[in-house]
Amino acid sequence: MKTNIGISEENRSAVAAQLGKLLADEFVLYTKTRNAHWNVEGVNFHSMHIFFEKQYGELDELMDSVAERIRKIGHYAPATVAQFLQLTHLTEQTDRKNDSLGFLKDLLADHDTIIEFLRSNIKPFADIFKDAGTSDYITGLMEKHEEMAWMIRSYMK
């Protein structure tokens, strides 16, 4: 059945394309946070293991909500690793130790990248693509990433 929510197909398609990039970023960040949870070492292992677990749990929920937002506006969410790797803005660090500080720096940079991407799309979604709902949605998502980034920064002090 055709999606008829007061937003043109062209605009919904443009928004879905940006949300697909966001979903890819969320998936890569989720995977990197899982890696930190599984592989962190050091004197603060236990507290960091628990911290990373909380973070990837939150990211799992965010990832699901982004995919569902794409579906709500009438498009299919990218859902393969190949698609995610093609769409993501994030990169992986593979040549460092498994210490908490290294993981935290890497994950913080990724949250900051996602925050900037979200912030840059708030007005275009509302003003150019006439999708106030998605604009509002990503504003809330940005605030969640800001909180997660704050938690990471607090660990690093």
DSSP file (Angstrom, degrees, kcal/mol; ACC not computed):
  #  RESIDUE AA STRUCTURE BP1 BP2  ACC     N-H-->O    O-->H-N    N-H-->O    O-->H-N    TCO  KAPPA ALPHA  PHI   PSI    X-CA   Y-CA   Z-CA
    1    1 A M              0   0    0      0, 0.0     2,-0.1     0, 0.0     0, 0.0   0.000 360.0 360.0 360.0 141.0    0.0    0.0    0.0
    2    2 A K        -     0   0    0      1,-0.1     2,-0.6     2,-0.0    72,-0.1  -0.374 360.0-121.3 -68.3 138.4    1.2    3.5   -0.9
    3    3 A T        +     0   0    0     71,-0.1     2,-0.4    -2,-0.1    -1,-0.1  -0.725  34.0 175.7 -81.2 120.0    2.6    5.7    1.9
    4    4 A N        +     0   0    0     -2,-0.6     4,-0.1     1,-0.1    -1,-0.1  -0.753  23.4 137.3-129.1  83.2    0.5    8.8    2.0
    5    5 A I  S    S-     0   0    0     -2,-0.4    -1,-0.1     2,-0.4     3,-0.1   0.157  79.9 -91.6-117.1  17.2    1.7   10.9    5.0
    6    6 A G  S    S+     0   0    0      1,-0.2     2,-0.4    -3,-0.1    -2,-0.1   0.629  97.3 104.7  84.4  13.3    1.7   14.4    3.5
    7    7 A I  S    S-     0   0    0    124,-0.0    -2,-0.4    66,-0.0    -1,-0.2  -0.997  75.3-112.6-126.2 130.8    5.4   14.3    2.4
    8    8 A S     >  -     0   0    0     -2,-0.4     4,-2.8   121,-0.1     5,-0.2  -0.155  22.6-117.5 -60.6 155.3    6.2   13.8   -1.3
    9    9 A E  H  > S+     0   0    0      1,-0.2     4,-2.6     2,-0.2     5,-0.2   0.895 116.2  55.5 -59.4 -40.4    7.9   10.5   -2.4
   10   10 A E  H  > S+     0   0    0      1,-0.2     4,-1.9     2,-0.2    -1,-0.2   0.921 111.3  43.1 -60.1 -44.5   10.9   12.5   -3.5
   11   11 A N  H  > S+     0   0    0      2,-0.2     4,-2.4     1,-0.2    -2,-0.2   0.901 113.5  50.8 -69.9 -41.0   11.3   14.1    0.0
   12   12 A R  H  X S+     0   0    0     -4,-2.8     4,-2.7     1,-0.2    -2,-0.2   0.890 110.3  51.2 -63.0 -37.7   10.7   10.8    1.8
   13   13 A S  H  X S+     0   0    0     -4,-2.6     4,-2.0    -5,-0.2    -1,-0.2   0.907 109.9  48.6 -65.2 -42.4   13.3    9.2   -0.4
   14   14 A A  H  X S+     0   0    0     -4,-1.9     4,-1.7     2,-0.2    -2,-0.2   0.910 113.8  46.5 -64.7 -42.2   15.9   11.9    0.4
   15   15 A V  H  X S+     0   0    0     -4,-2.4     4,-2.7     1,-0.2    -2,-0.2   0.922 110.9  52.3 -65.5 -44.1   15.2   11.7    4.1
   16   16 A A  H  X S+     0   0    0     -4,-2.7     4,-2.1     1,-0.2    -1,-0.2   0.867 106.2  54.9 -60.8 -36.3   15.4    7.8    4.0
   17   17 A A  H  X S+     0   0    0     -4,-2.0     4,-1.4     2,-0.2    -1,-0.2   0.919 110.8  44.4 -63.7 -43.0   18.8    8.1    2.3
   18   18 A Q  H  X S+     0   0    0     -4,-1.7     4,-2.1     1,-0.2    -2,-0.2   0.899 112.7  51.5 -67.4 -40.1   20.1   10.2    5.1
   19   19 A L  H  X S+     0   0    0     -4,-2.7     4,-2.8     1,-0.2    -2,-0.2   0.835 104.4  58.2 -65.9 -31.2   18.6    8.0    7.7
   20   20 A G  H  X S+     0   0    0     -4,-2.1     4,-2.1     2,-0.2    -1,-0.2   0.894 106.2  48.4 -63.4 -39.7   20.2    5.0    6.0
   21   21 A K  H  X S+     0   0    0     -4,-1.4     4,-2.4     2,-0.2    68,-0.3   0.911 112.0  49.8 -64.2 -42.0   23.6    6.7    6.5
   22   22 A L  H  X S+     0   0    0     -4,-2.1     4,-2.8     2,-0.2    -2,-0.2   0.918 108.8  51.7 -62.6 -43.4   22.7    7.3   10.1
   23   23 A L  H  X S+     0   0    0     -4,-2.8     4,-2.5     1,-0.2    -1,-0.2   0.905 109.1  50.9 -60.7 -41.3   21.6    3.6   10.6
   24   24 A A  H  X S+     0   0    0     -4,-2.1     4,-2.5     2,-0.2    -1,-0.2   0.923 110.8  48.5 -61.4 -44.2   25.0    2.5    9.2
   25   25 A D  H  X S+     0   0    0     -4,-2.4     4,-2.7     1,-0.2     5,-0.2   0.917 111.2  50.2 -61.9 -43.3   26.8    4.8   11.6
   26   26 A E  H  X S+     0   0    0     -4,-2.8     4,-2.6     2,-0.2    -2,-0.2   0.905 111.4  49.1 -61.9 -41.3   24.7    3.5   14.5
   27   27 A F  H  X S+     0   0    0     -4,-2.5     4,-2.5     2,-0.2    -2,-0.2   0.928 112.8  46.2 -65.4 -45.4   25.5   -0.1   13.5
   28   28 A V  H  X S+     0   0    0     -4,-2.5     4,-2.5     2,-0.2    -2,-0.2   0.921 114.3  47.9 -65.1 -42.9   29.2    0.5   13.2
   29   29 A L  H  X S+     0   0    0     -4,-2.7     4,-2.2     2,-0.2    -2,-0.2   0.904 111.1  51.6 -64.2 -40.6   29.3    2.4   16.5
   30   30 A Y  H  X S+     0   0    0     -4,-2.6     4,-2.4    -5,-0.2    -2,-0.2   0.935 111.7  47.1 -57.6 -47.7   27.3   -0.5   18.1
   31   31 A T  H  X S+     0   0    0     -4,-2.5     4,-2.3     1,-0.2    -2,-0.2   0.896 111.9  49.6 -64.5 -41.3   29.8   -3.0   16.8
   32   32 A K  H  X S+     0   0    0     -4,-2.5     4,-2.0     2,-0.2    -1,-0.2   0.856 110.9  50.2 -66.7 -34.2   32.8   -1.0   18.0
   33   33 A T  H  X S+     0   0    0     -4,-2.2     4,-2.3     2,-0.2    -2,-0.2   0.880 109.2  51.3 -71.7 -37.5   31.2   -0.6   21.4
   34   34 A R  H  X S+     0   0    0     -4,-2.4     4,-2.8     2,-0.2     5,-0.2   0.917 108.2  53.1 -60.7 -43.3   30.6   -4.4   21.5
   35   35 A N  H  X S+     0   0    0     -4,-2.3     4,-2.5     1,-0.2    -2,-0.2   0.921 108.7  49.0 -57.7 -45.1   34.3   -4.9   20.6
   36   36 A A  H  X S+     0   0    0     -4,-2.0     4,-1.8     1,-0.2    -1,-0.2   0.921 111.5  50.0 -61.7 -43.4   35.3   -2.6   23.5
   37   37 A H  H  < S+     0   0    0     -4,-2.3    -2,-0.2     1,-0.2    -1,-0.2   0.921 116.6  40.7 -59.8 -46.0   33.0   -4.6   25.9
   38   38 A W  H  < S+     0   0    0     -4,-2.8    -2,-0.2     1,-0.2    -1,-0.2   0.842 126.5  30.2 -72.6 -34.2   34.5   -7.9   24.8
   39   39 A N  H  < S+     0   0    0     -4,-2.5    -2,-0.2    -5,-0.2    -1,-0.2   0.422  78.1 126.7-116.0   0.7   38.1   -7.0   24.5
   40   40 A V     <  -     0   0    0     -4,-1.8     2,-0.3    -5,-0.2    59,-0.2  -0.328  35.1-176.9 -62.4 142.8   38.9   -4.2   27.1
   41   41 A E  B     +a   99   0A   0     57,-2.6    59,-0.6     7,-0.0     2,-0.2  -0.917  25.1  73.7-134.8 161.3   41.8   -5.0   29.4
   42   42 A G  S >  S-     0   0    0     -2,-0.3     3,-1.8     1,-0.1     4,-0.2  -0.653  89.4 -51.5 127.5-179.2   43.5   -3.3   32.3
   43   43 A V  T 3  S+     0   0    0      1,-0.3     3,-0.3    -2,-0.2    -1,-0.1   0.748 132.8  48.5 -65.4 -23.9   43.1   -2.5   36.0
   44   44 A N  T 3> S+     0   0    0     -3,-0.2     4,-2.4     1,-0.2     5,-0.3   0.055  75.0 125.4-102.1  24.6   39.6   -1.0   35.4
   45   45 A F  H <>  +     0   0    0     -3,-1.8     4,-3.0     1,-0.2     5,-0.2   0.905  69.4  49.1 -49.2 -53.2   38.4   -4.0   33.3
   46   46 A H  H  > S+     0   0    0     -3,-0.3     4,-2.0     1,-0.2    -1,-0.2   0.923 113.6  43.5 -61.6 -48.7   35.3   -4.7   35.3
   47   47 A S  H  > S+     0   0    0      1,-0.2     4,-2.3     2,-0.2    -1,-0.2   0.886 117.7  46.4 -65.8 -37.1   33.9   -1.2   35.5
   48   48 A M  H  X S+     0   0    0     -4,-2.4     4,-3.0     2,-0.2     5,-0.3   0.878 108.3  55.8 -72.6 -37.0   34.6   -0.6   31.8
   49   49 A H  H  X S+     0   0    0     -4,-3.0     4,-1.6    -5,-0.3    -2,-0.2   0.923 112.9  42.4 -57.9 -45.1   33.2   -3.9   30.8
   50   50 A I  H  X S+     0   0    0     -4,-2.0     4,-2.1    -5,-0.2    -2,-0.2   0.904 113.4  52.6 -69.1 -42.6   29.9   -2.9   32.5
   51   51 A F  H  X S+     0   0    0     -4,-2.3     4,-2.2     1,-0.2    -2,-0.2   0.941 110.3  46.8 -59.3 -49.1   30.0    0.6   31.1
   52   52 A F  H  X S+     0   0    0     -4,-3.0     4,-2.8     1,-0.2     5,-0.2   0.862 109.1  55.9 -63.6 -34.8   30.5   -0.6   27.5
   53   53 A E  H  X S+     0   0    0     -4,-1.6     4,-1.8    -5,-0.3    -1,-0.2   0.919 108.0  47.8 -62.6 -43.3   27.6   -3.1   28.0
   54   54 A K  H  X S+     0   0    0     -4,-2.1     4,-1.9     1,-0.2    -2,-0.2   0.917 112.7  50.1 -62.5 -42.9   25.3   -0.3   29.0
   55   55 A Q  H  X S+     0   0    0     -4,-2.2     4,-2.3     1,-0.2    -2,-0.2   0.928 110.4  47.0 -64.7 -45.7   26.4    1.8   26.0
   56   56 A Y  H  X S+     0   0    0     -4,-2.8     4,-2.1     1,-0.2    -1,-0.2   0.839 108.7  57.0 -69.5 -28.0   25.9   -0.9   23.4
   57   57 A G  H  X S+     0   0    0     -4,-1.8     4,-1.5    -5,-0.2    -1,-0.2   0.922 109.1  45.5 -63.1 -43.5   22.5   -1.7   24.9
   58   58 A E  H  X S+     0   0    0     -4,-1.9     4,-2.1     1,-0.2    -2,-0.2   0.900 111.9  51.9 -64.8 -41.1   21.4    1.9   24.4
   59   59 A L  H  X S+     0   0    0     -4,-2.3     4,-2.9     1,-0.2    -1,-0.2   0.857 103.8  57.7 -65.6 -34.8   22.9    1.8   20.8
   60   60 A D  H  X S+     0   0    0     -4,-2.1     4,-2.0     1,-0.2    -1,-0.2   0.920 108.8  45.7 -59.9 -43.8   20.9   -1.3   20.0
   61   61 A E  H  X S+     0   0    0     -4,-1.5     4,-2.1     2,-0.2    -2,-0.2   0.899 113.2  49.4 -66.2 -40.9   17.7    0.5   20.9
   62   62 A L  H  X S+     0   0    0     -4,-2.1     4,-2.2     2,-0.2    -2,-0.2   0.919 109.3  52.3 -63.7 -43.6   18.7    3.6   18.9
   63   63 A M  H  X S+     0   0    0     -4,-2.9     4,-2.1     1,-0.2    -1,-0.2   0.922 110.1  48.4 -58.1 -46.1   19.6    1.4   15.9
   64   64 A D  H  X S+     0   0    0     -4,-2.0     4,-2.3     1,-0.2    -1,-0.2   0.895 109.9  51.9 -62.7 -41.0   16.3   -0.3   15.9
   65   65 A S  H  X S+     0   0    0     -4,-2.1     4,-2.0     2,-0.2    -1,-0.2   0.862 107.9  51.6 -67.8 -34.0   14.4    3.0   16.2
   66   66 A V  H  X S+     0   0    0     -4,-2.2     4,-2.1     2,-0.2    -1,-0.2   0.939 110.5  48.3 -65.9 -46.2   16.3    4.5   13.2
   67   67 A A  H  X S+     0   0    0     -4,-2.1     4,-1.8     1,-0.2    -2,-0.2   0.909 112.2  49.3 -59.8 -41.3   15.4    1.5   11.1
   68   68 A E  H  X S+     0   0    0     -4,-2.3     4,-2.3     1,-0.2    -1,-0.2   0.846 106.9  55.3 -68.2 -33.1   11.8    1.8   12.2
   69   69 A R  H  X S+     0   0    0     -4,-2.0     4,-1.4     2,-0.2    -1,-0.2   0.914 106.0  51.9 -64.2 -41.2   11.7    5.5   11.3
   70   70 A I  H  <>S+     0   0    0     -4,-2.1     5,-2.0     1,-0.2     3,-0.3   0.916 111.5  47.1 -59.4 -42.8   12.8    4.6    7.8
   71   71 A R  H ><5S+     0   0    0     -4,-1.8     3,-1.8     1,-0.2    -1,-0.2   0.875 105.3  59.8 -66.7 -37.7   10.0    2.1    7.6
   72   72 A K  H 3<5S+     0   0    0     -4,-2.3    -1,-0.2     1,-0.3    -2,-0.2   0.815 104.2  50.4 -61.9 -30.5    7.5    4.7    9.0
   73   73 A I  T 3<5S-     0   0    0     -4,-1.4    -1,-0.3    -3,-0.3    -2,-0.2   0.276 128.2 -96.9 -94.9  12.9    8.2    7.0    6.1
   74   74 A G  T < 5S+     0   0    0     -3,-1.8     2,-0.3     1,-0.3    -3,-0.2   0.696  85.3 106.6  92.2  20.9    7.7    4.2    3.6
   75   75 A H      < -     0   0    0     -5,-2.0     2,-0.4    -6,-0.1    -1,-0.3  -0.835  66.7-108.5-127.0 166.3   11.1    2.9    2.7
   76   76 A Y        -     0   0    0     -2,-0.3    -8,-0.0    -5,-0.0     3,-0.0  -0.755  33.1-123.6 -94.2 141.4   13.2   -0.2    3.5
   77   77 A A        -     0   0    0     -2,-0.4     2,-0.1   -10,-0.1   -10,-0.1  -0.604  26.5-108.9 -81.5 139.6   16.1    0.1    5.9
   78   78 A P        +     0   0    0      0, 0.0    -1,-0.1     0, 0.0     3,-0.0  -0.456  43.7 172.0 -60.7 142.4   19.6   -1.0    4.8
   79   79 A A        +     0   0    0     -2,-0.1     2,-0.3    -3,-0.0     3,-0.1   0.191  36.3  90.0-148.0  21.4   20.3   -4.2    6.6
   80   80 A T  S  > S-     0   0    0      1,-0.1     4,-2.5     0, 0.0     5,-0.2  -0.901  72.8-124.8-120.1 154.4   23.5   -5.8    5.4
   81   81 A V  H  > S+     0   0    0     -2,-0.3     4,-2.8     1,-0.2     5,-0.2   0.897 113.4  55.9 -60.5 -39.9   27.0   -5.3    6.6
   82   82 A A  H  > S+     0   0    0      1,-0.2     4,-1.6     2,-0.2    -1,-0.2   0.919 109.1  46.1 -59.8 -44.1   28.0   -4.5    3.0
   83   83 A Q  H  > S+     0   0    0      2,-0.2     4,-2.0     1,-0.2    -2,-0.2   0.929 112.4  50.7 -63.7 -44.7   25.4   -1.7    2.9
   84   84 A F  H  X S+     0   0    0     -4,-2.5     4,-2.3     1,-0.2    -2,-0.2   0.918 109.7  49.7 -60.6 -44.2   26.5   -0.4    6.3
   85   85 A L  H  < S+     0   0    0     -4,-2.8    -1,-0.2     1,-0.2    -2,-0.2   0.834 112.4  48.8 -65.3 -31.5   30.1   -0.3    5.3
   86   86 A Q  H  < S+     0   0    0     -4,-1.6    -1,-0.2    -5,-0.2    -2,-0.2   0.841 118.9  37.9 -73.4 -33.6   29.3    1.6    2.1
   87   87 A L  H  < S+     0   0    0     -4,-2.0    -2,-0.2    -5,-0.1    -3,-0.2   0.706  91.1 105.3 -93.2 -22.7   27.1    4.1    3.9
   88   88 A T     <  -     0   0    0     -4,-2.3   -66,-0.1    -5,-0.2   -67,-0.1  -0.193  51.7-158.0 -69.7 151.6   28.9    4.8    7.2
   89   89 A H  S    S+     0   0    0    -68,-0.3     2,-0.1   -67,-0.1    -1,-0.1   0.493  70.7  91.1 -93.0 -10.1   30.9    7.9    8.0
   90   90 A L        -     0   0    0      1,-0.0     2,-0.3    23,-0.0    -2,-0.1  -0.456  58.2-157.4 -93.2 158.7   32.9    6.0   10.7
   91   91 A T        -     0   0    0     -2,-0.1     2,-0.4   -63,-0.0    -2,-0.1  -0.843  17.5-116.4-127.1 166.6   36.1    4.1   10.5
   92   92 A E        -     0   0    0     -2,-0.3     2,-0.6   -60,-0.0   -64,-0.0  -0.818  11.4-145.2-106.3 145.8   37.7    1.3   12.5
   93   93 A Q        +     0   0    0     -2,-0.4     3,-0.1     1,-0.1    13,-0.0  -0.946  29.8 158.5-105.0 120.7   40.9    1.5   14.6
   94   94 A T        +     0   0    0     -2,-0.6    -1,-0.1     1,-0.1     2,-0.1   0.453  56.0  72.2-121.1  -2.6   42.6   -1.9   14.5
   95   95 A D  S    S+     0   0    0      2,-0.0     2,-0.3     0, 0.0    -1,-0.1  -0.275  81.6  80.0-113.7  47.9   46.2   -1.0   15.3
   96   96 A R  S    S-     0   0    0     -3,-0.1    -3,-0.0    -2,-0.1     2,-0.0  -0.923  80.1 -85.4-144.0 170.9   46.1   -0.2   19.0
   97   97 A K        -     0   0    0     -2,-0.3     2,-0.4     1,-0.1    -2,-0.0  -0.232  39.4-113.1 -71.6 165.5   46.0   -1.8   22.4
   98   98 A N        +     0   0    0      4,-0.1   -57,-2.6   -59,-0.1     2,-0.2  -0.274  67.1 138.6 -94.0  46.3   42.8   -3.0   24.1
   99   99 A D  B  >  -a   41   0A   0     -2,-0.4     4,-2.0   -59,-0.2     5,-0.2  -0.608  62.7-119.9 -93.0 155.3   42.9   -0.4   26.8
  100  100 A S  H  > S+     0   0    0    -59,-0.6     4,-3.0    -2,-0.2     5,-0.2   0.881 109.7  55.5 -62.8 -39.9   39.9    1.5   28.0
  101  101 A L  H  > S+     0   0    0      1,-0.2     4,-2.5     2,-0.2    -1,-0.2   0.909 108.0  48.8 -62.1 -42.3   41.3    5.0   27.2
  102  102 A G  H  > S+     0   0    0      2,-0.2     4,-2.0     1,-0.2    -1,-0.2   0.929 113.8  46.1 -62.4 -45.5   41.9    4.0   23.6
  103  103 A F  H  X S+     0   0    0     -4,-2.0     4,-2.8     1,-0.2     5,-0.3   0.931 112.3  51.3 -61.4 -45.3   38.4    2.6   23.2
  104  104 A L  H  X S+     0   0    0     -4,-3.0     4,-2.6     1,-0.2     5,-0.2   0.912 109.7  49.0 -61.1 -44.1   36.9    5.6   24.9
  105  105 A K  H  X S+     0   0    0     -4,-2.5     4,-2.1     2,-0.2    -1,-0.2   0.918 113.9  46.6 -60.8 -44.0   38.7    8.1   22.6
  106  106 A D  H  X S+     0   0    0     -4,-2.0     4,-1.7    -5,-0.2    -2,-0.2   0.926 114.7  45.5 -65.2 -46.5   37.6    6.2   19.5
  107  107 A L  H  X S+     0   0    0     -4,-2.8     4,-2.5     1,-0.2    -2,-0.2   0.877 110.8  53.8 -67.7 -37.3   34.0    5.8   20.6
  108  108 A L  H  X S+     0   0    0     -4,-2.6     4,-2.7    -5,-0.3    -1,-0.2   0.925 106.7  51.8 -62.8 -43.9   33.8    9.5   21.7
  109  109 A A  H  X S+     0   0    0     -4,-2.1     4,-2.1     1,-0.2    -1,-0.2   0.888 110.4  49.7 -59.5 -38.3   35.0   10.6   18.2
  110  110 A D  H  X S+     0   0    0     -4,-1.7     4,-2.4     2,-0.2    -2,-0.2   0.915 109.5  49.5 -68.8 -42.6   32.3    8.5   16.6
  111  111 A H  H  X S+     0   0    0     -4,-2.5     4,-2.8     1,-0.2    -2,-0.2   0.932 111.0  51.1 -59.8 -44.0   29.6    9.9   18.9
  112  112 A D  H  X S+     0   0    0     -4,-2.7     4,-2.4     1,-0.2    -2,-0.2   0.897 108.8  51.1 -61.0 -40.7   30.8   13.4   18.0
  113  113 A T  H  X S+     0   0    0     -4,-2.1     4,-2.2     2,-0.2    -1,-0.2   0.921 112.1  46.4 -61.5 -44.7   30.6   12.5   14.3
  114  114 A I  H  X S+     0   0    0     -4,-2.4     4,-2.9     2,-0.2     5,-0.2   0.905 110.5  53.1 -65.6 -41.5   27.1   11.3   14.6
  115  115 A I  H  X S+     0   0    0     -4,-2.8     4,-2.9     1,-0.2     5,-0.2   0.928 110.3  47.6 -59.3 -45.7   26.0   14.3   16.6
  116  116 A E  H  X S+     0   0    0     -4,-2.4     4,-2.2     2,-0.2    -1,-0.2   0.905 112.3  49.6 -62.4 -41.8   27.4   16.6   13.9
  117  117 A F  H  X S+     0   0    0     -4,-2.2     4,-0.7     2,-0.2    -2,-0.2   0.926 113.5  45.9 -63.0 -45.4   25.6   14.6   11.2
  118  118 A L  H >X S+     0   0    0     -4,-2.9     3,-1.3     1,-0.2     4,-0.9   0.943 112.0  50.7 -62.4 -48.1   22.3   14.7   13.1
  119  119 A R  H >X S+     0   0    0     -4,-2.9     3,-0.7     1,-0.3     4,-0.5   0.883 106.8  55.2 -58.3 -39.5   22.6   18.4   13.8
  120  120 A S  H 3< S+     0   0    0     -4,-2.2    -1,-0.3     1,-0.2    -2,-0.2   0.671 110.5  46.4 -70.0 -15.5   23.3   19.2   10.2
  121  121 A N  H <X S+     0   0    0     -3,-1.3     4,-2.3    -4,-0.7     5,-0.2   0.544  86.9  86.4-103.4  -8.6   20.1   17.4    9.1
  122  122 A I  H <X S+     0   0    0     -4,-0.9     4,-1.5    -3,-0.7     5,-0.2   0.957  97.7  35.6 -58.7 -54.7   17.6   18.9   11.6
  123  123 A K  H  X>S+     0   0    0     -4,-0.5     4,-3.8     2,-0.2     5,-0.6   0.923 116.3  52.6 -70.0 -44.9   16.7   22.0    9.6
  124  124 A P  I  >>S+     0   0    0      0, 0.0     5,-2.5     0, 0.0     4,-1.1   0.913 108.0  52.2 -58.7 -40.4   16.9   20.4    6.2
  125  125 A F  I  <5S+     0   0    0     -4,-2.3     6,-3.3     3,-0.2    -2,-0.2   0.931 120.6  33.7 -59.5 -43.4   14.5   17.6    7.2
  126  126 A A  I  <5S+     0   0    0     -4,-1.5     4,-0.3    -5,-0.2     6,-0.2   0.942 130.4  29.8 -76.9 -48.9   12.0   20.2    8.5
  127  127 A D  I  <5S+     0   0    0     -4,-3.8    -2,-0.1    -5,-0.2    -1,-0.1   0.914 130.3  27.8 -85.3 -45.4   12.5   23.1    6.0
  128  128 A I  I  <<S+     0   0    0     -4,-1.1    -3,-0.2    -5,-0.6    -2,-0.1   0.915 131.7  32.2 -84.6 -46.0   13.6   21.5    2.7
  129  129 A F  S   <S-     0   0    0     -5,-2.5    -3,-0.2     2,-0.1    -4,-0.1   0.443  96.2-131.3 -96.8  -0.5   12.0   18.0    2.9
  130  130 A K        +     0   0    0     -6,-0.3     2,-0.5    -4,-0.3    -4,-0.2   0.835  62.9 133.3  57.0  37.2    8.9   19.1    4.9
  131  131 A D     >  +     0   0    0     -6,-3.3     4,-2.0    -7,-0.2    -1,-0.2  -0.712  19.1 163.7-120.2  78.4    9.4   16.2    7.4
  132  132 A A  H  > S+     0   0    0     -2,-0.5     4,-2.7    -6,-0.2     5,-0.2   0.833  74.0  60.8 -63.8 -32.9    9.0   17.8   10.8
  133  133 A G  H  > S+     0   0    0      2,-0.2     4,-2.4     1,-0.2    -1,-0.2   0.932 108.3  41.0 -62.3 -46.7    8.4   14.4   12.4
  134  134 A T  H  > S+     0   0    0      2,-0.2     4,-2.8     1,-0.2     5,-0.2   0.861 113.0  55.5 -70.9 -34.3   11.9   13.1   11.4
  135  135 A S  H  X S+     0   0    0     -4,-2.0     4,-1.5     2,-0.2    -2,-0.2   0.938 111.7  43.6 -60.4 -46.0   13.4   16.5   12.2
  136  136 A D  H  X S+     0   0    0     -4,-2.7     4,-2.0     1,-0.2    -2,-0.2   0.911 112.3  54.3 -63.8 -42.8   12.0   16.2   15.7
  137  137 A Y  H  X S+     0   0    0     -4,-2.4     4,-2.0     1,-0.2    -2,-0.2   0.930 109.3  45.7 -58.1 -48.2   13.0   12.5   15.9
  138  138 A I  H  X S+     0   0    0     -4,-2.8     4,-2.5     1,-0.2    -1,-0.2   0.778 106.4  60.3 -73.3 -22.7   16.7   13.2   15.1
  139  139 A T  H  X S+     0   0    0     -4,-1.5     4,-1.9    -5,-0.2    -1,-0.2   0.940 108.5  44.3 -63.3 -45.4   16.8   16.1   17.5
  140  140 A G  H  X S+     0   0    0     -4,-2.0     4,-1.6     2,-0.2    -2,-0.2   0.885 112.9  51.4 -63.5 -39.0   15.9   13.6   20.3
  141  141 A L  H  X S+     0   0    0     -4,-2.0     4,-2.2     1,-0.2    -1,-0.2   0.892 107.1  53.6 -65.1 -39.9   18.4   11.1   18.9
  142  142 A M  H  X S+     0   0    0     -4,-2.5     4,-2.5     1,-0.2    -1,-0.2   0.911 106.5  52.5 -60.6 -41.9   21.1   13.8   18.9
  143  143 A E  H  X S+     0   0    0     -4,-1.9     4,-2.0     1,-0.2    -1,-0.2   0.863 107.5  52.0 -63.7 -35.3   20.4   14.5   22.6
  144  144 A K  H  X S+     0   0    0     -4,-1.6     4,-2.3     2,-0.2    -1,-0.2   0.910 111.0  46.8 -66.8 -41.6   20.8   10.8   23.4
  145  145 A H  H  X S+     0   0    0     -4,-2.2     4,-2.7     2,-0.2    -2,-0.2   0.880 109.1  55.2 -67.4 -36.3   24.2   10.7   21.6
  146  146 A E  H  X S+     0   0    0     -4,-2.5     4,-2.2     2,-0.2    -2,-0.2   0.908 109.3  47.7 -61.5 -40.3   25.2   13.9   23.5
  147  147 A E  H  X S+     0   0    0     -4,-2.0     4,-2.2     2,-0.2    -2,-0.2   0.918 112.0  48.6 -66.5 -42.9   24.4   12.2   26.8
  148  148 A M  H  X S+     0   0    0     -4,-2.3     4,-2.0     1,-0.2    -2,-0.2   0.902 112.1  49.5 -63.6 -39.6   26.4    9.1   25.8
  149  149 A A  H  X S+     0   0    0     -4,-2.7     4,-2.9     2,-0.2    -1,-0.2   0.890 108.5  53.3 -65.5 -39.2   29.3   11.3   24.7
  150  150 A W  H  X S+     0   0    0     -4,-2.2     4,-2.4     2,-0.2    -2,-0.2   0.913 107.2  51.7 -61.0 -43.1   29.1   13.2   28.0
  151  151 A M  H  X S+     0   0    0     -4,-2.2     4,-1.6     2,-0.2    -1,-0.2   0.915 111.5  47.0 -60.2 -43.0   29.3    9.9   29.9
  152  152 A I  H  X S+     0   0    0     -4,-2.0     4,-1.4     2,-0.2     3,-0.3   0.937 111.1  50.9 -65.7 -45.8   32.4    8.9   27.9
  153  153 A R  H  X S+     0   0    0     -4,-2.9     4,-0.6     1,-0.2     3,-0.2   0.892 107.5  54.8 -58.1 -38.7   34.1   12.3   28.4
  154  154 A S  H >< S+     0   0    0     -4,-2.4     3,-0.7     1,-0.2    -1,-0.2   0.863 105.9  51.3 -64.8 -35.7   33.4   12.0   32.2
  155  155 A Y  H 3< S+     0   0    0     -4,-1.6    -1,-0.2    -3,-0.3    -2,-0.2   0.806 105.9  57.3 -66.8 -29.5   35.2    8.6   32.2
  156  156 A M  H 3<        0   0    0     -4,-1.4    -1,-0.2    -3,-0.2    -2,-0.2   0.575 360.0 360.0 -82.4  -9.3   38.2   10.2   30.5
  157  157 A K    <<        0   0    0     -3,-0.7    -1,-0.2    -4,-0.6    -2,-0.1   0.481 360.0 360.0 -81.5 360.0   38.8   12.9   33.1
